[in-house]
Amino acid sequence: MRVDARLGTFEDVVAGAPAHAGTLRAVRALVADVHPDALEAASRREGSVWWGWGPGKMTHGYAYAMPHARHVNLGFFRGTSLADPAGLLQGTGKALRHVKLAAPDDAARPEIRALLVAARDERRPSEA
């Protein structure tokens, strides 16, 4: 996985939400499995980490993880364009959707992998 650490690192996000370290690491492992060459970037200020094809969060990014008090949101920048046969996606924004992950094992669900793969493929550049 490639890393852009200009605004922060994955470990900064984990340090800010130690109760969710396992879930954050499970999501990161899933991303690395479905997209080994993904670009990972994090924001200390936002307390989030995102993955994509290139450096533009909203132009190249396809997924993000943001810890909250009781869960981690695994979000998709263009979630409204994803098929969601299991009805997992939540949100009311124009494009963003997310799934709430309460435990590390949630990231191992086949439906979560399918959403991540679909998000990756939806944002795949034509030259990739």
C-alpha positions, -999 to +999 in steps of 0.1 A: +000+000+000+013+035-008+010+061+019+006+099+018+015+111+053+013+148+047-017+154+069-013+125+093-010+087+094-031+057+100-014+053+134-024+089+143-061+079+137-057+047+158-040+067+186-070+090+186-095+061+190-077+033+208-110+015+216-115+010+178-079+000+170-089-036+161-117-025+138-096+001+121-068-024+115-094-050+102-106-024+076-071-015+066-063-052+061-094-056+040-084-026+018-049-040+014-063-074+004-087-060-023-064-032-035-027-038-026-016-007-045-042+017-029-031+051-018-037+056+019-040+091+034-051+102+069-061+134+086-052+140+122-076+169+123-106+149+110-096+117+127-101+097+096-082+076+070-091+071+034-081+050+005-081+056-033-064+055-066-045+088-062-040+118-040-073+136-045-096+126-017-129+134-035-116+127-070-096+095-065-108+082-031-134+055-028-135+046+009-128+060+043-128+049+079-138+073+107-141+062+143-171+073+165-180+066+201-195+032+196-185+022+161-163+029+130-179+043+099-167+026+068-178+052+042-179+053+005-174+087-013-198+077-041-219+053-021-252+063-038-238+047-070-231+013-054-254-017-055-264-026-019-284-059-021-280-064+017-293-029+025-262-020+047-255+015+034-267+044+055-268+081+050-288+109+034-261+130+016-259+136-021-232+109-027-217+097+006-229+065+023-215+045+052-217+012+071-213+011+108-188-015+120-191-022+157-163-048+159-133-061+139-153-092+127-178-069+109-151-060+084-148-097+074-184-099+063-187-108+026-212-080+020-186-054+033-159-068+010-184-066-019-192-030-012-154-021-010-147-039-042-176-022-060-164+012-046-128+005-058-140-005-092-164+024-096-136+049-090-110+029-111-092+053-135-096+043-171-058+039-174-055+015-144 
